[in-house]
Amino acid sequence: MNKKEQERLKREEEKERIDDEARRKAIKELTVAIEELVSGRKKPEDLEGIIAEAKTLAQQWKNPHSAKHPKNRRPLFDENSRNTTILLAALVVVLREDHELLELIRRRFPNKLENLIDAVLNADLRELVEAIASSQPEPTRTEVSEWKRRKSHRNFYNSIEYQFGGAAEAERRTTLSALGGLPYEPTCLDDIFAGETVNMQGLEDLFFGIDRHRLSELVSERNRIKRGREVRYDYRAVTEIMDSLLTEPRKKRKRSTPGRPPRERWLNDNERRARVLSRIEARINSFPVREDIKDAFLKVVHDHYLPDSGKK
């Protein structure tokens, strides 16, 4: 790489850094302005500067129904919109770029993204532990519960039930990516469809709410891929677990602990079950998949997809 090319890359990196800083600053300022205005702590005249900036940003949000070609679309918000609405619209515009980029990464490189998210969450946990062990103020109960909530929700967002059951798509319809962004695609099984393997944490993510010991019991020895001390699981294990969970009878187990609720069947609701299975079938038919993998999933789908029956 010659000197001219190095200088160009350096300028681009510097521009990206400045843009990122400006975006973070805008997010913080817009968030504070919304809180101050809605809570009544400040009046619109006290926030004239940020409101003016918000109006400029809001102009970038175009009405998708005003014209067929994006270039000819009119702004969704005009000068007569309420100040709170303008500030919220501007915040969406600022957040939208990062959100759509994240969705693109999630679609293209789901495993790498999950590894990065895990690394971030684990780093947060280490900070909490270090704070407890050091002279820093001990983390509050709220901070600890927030970390647990983020970890738990992260796993749920990667589950088959969430992504194929309609909840994820419904949420997307109310978020920024639905307005001119990428269409929703359930991707949590894409690596499995591609013939890749996951560890036990990956299985727990896919079957959120099912204990790892129970999942392990549902996988036969022949469907465990052993690499030294590590055990990996591919499409055979996933379809075996799905078939076992969907075949379970509707019965209550004996309560070993007083007050403990009975274990619910996976996809216990017939409508949700039909939705999940039909969408798995649609997803696996939407791009090339190895025949053995495709056949294994379609067998589970066809064996258990009874949308008009309450027998299963």
C-alpha positions in Angstrom: 0.0 0.0 0.0 1.5 3.3 -1.1 1.6 6.5 1.0 -1.3 8.1 -0.9 -3.6 5.1 -0.2 -2.6 5.1 3.4 -3.5 8.8 3.7 -6.9 8.2 2.1 -7.7 5.4 4.5 -6.6 7.5 7.4 -8.9 10.3 6.3 -11.8 7.9 5.9 -11.2 6.4 9.4 -11.0 9.9 10.9 -14.3 10.8 9.2 -16.0 7.7 10.5 -14.7 8.4 14.0 -16.1 12.0 13.8 -19.4 10.8 12.4 -19.7 8.2 15.2 -19.0 10.8 17.9 -21.5 13.2 16.3 -24.2 10.4 16.2 -23.6 9.4 19.9 -23.8 13.0 20.9 -27.0 13.6 19.0 -28.6 10.4 20.5 -27.7 11.7 24.0 -28.9 15.2 23.4 -32.2 14.2 21.7 -32.9 11.7 24.5 -32.3 14.3 27.2 -34.4 16.9 25.3 -37.4 14.4 25.1 -37.1 13.6 28.8 -36.9 17.2 29.8 -39.8 18.3 27.6 -42.2 15.5 28.4 -41.5 15.6 32.1 -42.2 19.4 32.1 -38.8 20.3 33.5 -38.2 22.5 30.4 -40.3 24.4 28.0 -40.0 24.4 24.2 -38.4 27.8 24.2 -35.6 26.4 26.4 -34.8 23.8 23.8 -35.0 25.8 20.6 -31.5 24.8 19.4 -32.0 21.0 19.7 -35.6 21.3 18.3 -34.2 23.1 15.3 -31.7 20.4 14.7 -34.4 17.8 15.2 -36.5 19.4 12.5 -33.6 19.1 10.0 -33.0 15.5 10.9 -36.8 14.6 10.8 -36.8 15.8 7.2 -34.8 12.7 6.3 -37.7 10.4 7.3 -39.7 10.1 4.2 -43.3 9.0 3.8 -43.1 5.6 2.0 -46.6 6.1 0.6 -46.1 9.6 -0.9 -44.3 8.3 -4.0 -43.2 5.1 -5.6 -39.5 6.2 -6.0 -37.7 7.0 -2.7 -36.1 10.0 -4.3 -39.5 11.7 -4.9 -41.0 11.0 -1.4 -42.1 13.8 0.9 -41.0 14.1 4.5 -43.2 12.2 6.9 -43.2 15.1 9.4 -43.7 18.7 8.6 -43.1 22.0 10.5 -46.5 21.8 12.2 -45.7 18.6 14.0 -45.5 18.7 17.7 -42.1 19.3 19.2 -42.1 16.0 21.1 -43.0 14.2 17.8 -40.2 16.0 16.0 -37.7 15.1 18.7 -38.7 11.4 18.7 -38.6 11.3 14.9 -35.1 12.8 14.9 -34.0 10.2 17.4 -35.3 7.4 15.2 -33.5 8.9 12.2 -30.2 8.9 14.1 -30.6 5.4 15.5 -31.9 4.0 12.2 -28.5 3.7 10.5 -27.0 1.7 13.4 -30.0 -0.5 13.7 -30.2 -1.4 10.0 -26.4 -2.1 10.0 -26.9 -4.4 13.0 -29.7 -6.2 11.2 -27.5 -6.7 8.1 -24.7 -8.1 10.3 -27.2 -10.4 12.1 -28.5 -11.7 8.7 -25.0 -12.2 7.2 -22.9 -13.2 10.1 -25.2 -14.3 13.0 -22.5 -16.5 14.7 -19.9 -13.7 14.7 -22.4 -11.2 16.0 -23.5 -13.5 18.8 -19.9 -14.2 19.8 -19.3 -10.4 20.0 -22.5 -9.9 22.0 -21.4 -12.6 24.4 -18.0 -11.0 24.7 -19.6 -7.7 25.6 -22.0 -9.2 28.1 -19.2 -11.2 29.7 -17.1 -8.0 29.9 -20.0 -6.4 31.7 -20.1 -9.3 34.1 -16.4 -9.1 34.8 -16.8 -5.4 35.6 -19.5 -6.2 38.1 -17.4 -8.8 39.7 -14.4 -6.5 39.8 -16.5 -3.8 41.3 -17.6 -6.1 44.1 -14.0 -7.2 44.8 -12.4 -3.7 44.6 -13.0 -0.5 46.5 -15.4 0.7 43.9 -19.0 1.1 45.0 -20.8 -2.3 44.9 -23.2 -2.5 41.9 -26.8 -1.9 42.9 -29.4 -4.6 42.7 -30.8 -2.8 39.7 -27.5 -3.0 37.8 -27.2 -6.7 38.5 -30.8 -7.5 37.5 -30.3 -5.4 34.3 -27.3 -7.5 33.3 -29.3 -10.7 33.9 -32.2 -9.3 31.9 -30.0 -8.4 28.9 -28.4 -11.8 28.9 -31.7 -13.6 29.2 -33.4 -11.5 26.5 -30.4 -11.9 24.2 -30.9 -15.7 24.4 -34.6 -15.4 23.8 -34.1 -13.2 20.7 -32.1 -16.1 19.2 -34.8 -18.7 19.9 -36.8 -20.6 17.3 -40.0 -19.7 19.1 -39.3 -15.9 19.0 -37.9 -15.7 15.5 -40.3 -18.1 13.7 -43.4 -17.6 16.0 -44.2 -14.1 14.8 -43.2 -12.1 17.8 -39.9 -10.8 16.2 -41.7 -9.9 13.0 -44.5 -8.1 14.9 -41.9 -6.1 16.8 -40.1 -5.2 13.6 -43.3 -3.7 12.2 -43.3 -1.1 15.0 -39.5 -0.3 14.7 -37.5 1.8 12.4 -36.3 -1.0 10.1 -39.8 -1.6 8.9 -39.9 1.8 7.4 -37.8 1.5 4.3 -35.3 -0.9 5.9 -34.5 -4.6 5.4 -37.4 -7.1 5.5 -37.5 -9.3 8.5 -35.9 -12.7 8.1 -35.6 -15.4 10.9 -32.0 -16.4 10.8 -31.4 -18.4 14.0 -31.5 -21.8 12.1 -29.5 -20.6 9.1 -26.2 -21.9 10.3 -27.8 -25.3 11.1 -29.3 -25.3 7.6 -25.8 -24.7 6.2 -24.5 -27.8 7.9 -22.7 -26.0 10.8 -22.7 -27.1 14.4 -23.4 -25.4 17.7 -22.4 -26.1 21.3 -24.8 -26.6 24.2 -25.2 -22.8 24.6 -26.4 -22.7 21.0 -29.0 -25.3 21.7 -30.2 -23.5 24.8 -30.6 -20.3 22.6 -32.6 -22.2 20.0 -34.8 -23.9 22.5 -35.0 -21.0 25.0 -36.5 -22.0 28.3 -35.5 -25.7 28.0 -32.8 -26.7 30.6 -29.5 -27.9 29.2 -29.8 -31.2 31.1 -33.1 -31.9 29.5 -31.8 -31.0 26.1 -28.8 -33.3 26.6 -31.2 -36.1 27.5 -33.1 -35.6 24.2 -30.0 -36.0 22.0 -29.0 -39.6 21.3 -25.3 -40.6 21.4 -25.1 -41.0 17.6 -26.1 -37.4 17.1 -23.3 -36.0 19.3 -20.2 -34.8 17.5 -17.3 -35.1 19.9 -14.1 -33.1 19.4 -11.9 -34.0 22.3 -13.7 -32.8 25.4 -16.1 -30.6 23.4 -19.4 -31.8 22.2 -21.1 -30.2 19.1 -24.5 -30.6 17.7 -25.7 -30.3 14.1 -29.1 -30.6 12.2 -29.6 -34.1 13.4 -29.5 -33.1 17.1 -31.7 -30.1 16.4 -34.4 -32.1 14.5 -34.2 -34.9 17.1 -34.9 -32.4 19.9 -37.7 -30.7 18.0 -39.4 -34.1 17.3 -39.1 -35.2 20.9 -40.5 -31.9 22.3 -43.3 -31.8 19.8 -44.2 -35.4 20.5 -44.4 -35.0 24.3 -47.9 -35.7 25.7 -49.8 -33.0 27.6 -49.2 -34.2 31.1 -48.1 -32.7 34.3 -45.0 -34.0 36.0 -44.8 -34.6 39.7 -43.8 -31.6 41.6 -40.6 -32.1 43.5 -40.8 -28.6 44.9 -44.0 -27.2 46.6 -45.6 -24.5 44.4 -43.4 -25.3 41.4 -45.5 -25.0 38.2 -45.7 -28.1 35.9 -43.4 -28.1 32.9 -45.1 -26.8 29.8 -44.8 -28.5 26.4 -42.7 -26.7 23.9 -44.9 -24.7 21.4 -47.9 -25.8 23.5 -50.2 -23.5 21.6 -51.5 -25.0 18.4 -51.6 -21.7 16.5 -48.0 -20.8 17.5 -46.8 -24.3 16.6 -48.4 -24.1 13.2 -46.9 -20.7 12.6 -43.4 -21.8 13.7 -43.4 -25.0 11.6 -44.8 -23.4 8.5 -42.3 -20.6 8.6 -39.4 -23.1 9.1 -40.6 -24.8 6.0 -40.8 -21.5 4.1 -37.3 -20.5 5.3 -35.6 -23.8 4.3 -37.2 -23.6 0.9 -36.0 -20.0 0.3 -32.4 -20.8 -0.4 -30.3 -23.9 -1.4 -30.0 -26.4 1.5 -28.4 -29.9 1.4 -31.0 -32.5 0.7 -30.4 -34.5 3.9 -30.7 -31.4 6.1 -33.8 -30.3 4.2 -35.5 -33.7 4.4 -34.8 -34.0 8.2 -36.5 -30.6 8.9 -39.4 -31.1 6.6 -40.1 -34.5 8.1 -40.5 -32.9 11.5 -42.6 -30.1 10.0 -44.9 -32.5 8.2 -45.2 -34.9 11.2 -46.3 -32.2 13.6 -47.9 -29.5 11.5 -51.6 -29.9 12.3 -53.0 -26.4 12.1 -56.7 -27.5 12.4 -56.2 -30.2 15.1 -55.9 -30.1 18.8 -54.7 -33.8 19.0 -51.0 -33.0 19.3 
